[in-house]
């Protein structure tokens, strides 16, 4: 009886260790990048987390959930934008690129234009030390800047 009990206990411990053996590491990201042109300021905020999971006998697994917000703001008077026929603005980073365009003038008083994404499962996350390219086009003019990480 004692031998059976000892054998069952040993089998239980082996099973418990094989199921429970693994590690999980969570890496949090929260970065801000800024830049400006003669007429515009631009900011890009990215946050989220990456989860590395390793289980015995299996390859490393990675899952991310980033979110970002890209904002361009006109430096001049909002009334100056009332005469534009349309505009485009966007960014490009190691994690991808986005661009928005519209025709006609913006809403009265509007000086700020945004592109955002809320938690996307499996999306790429920028590196803390990278440079992000931002571009604004309006009335046939294009201004481009490199957004730098803010410490």
Secondary structure, 3 states (H helix, E strand, C coil): CHHHHHHHHHHHHHHHHHHHCEEEEEEEEEEEEEEECCCEEEEEEEEEEEEEEEECCCCCEEEEEEEEEEEEEECCCHHHHHHCCEEEEEEEECCEEEEEEEECCCCCCCCEEEEEEEEEECCCCCCCCCCEEEEEEECCEEEEEEEEECC
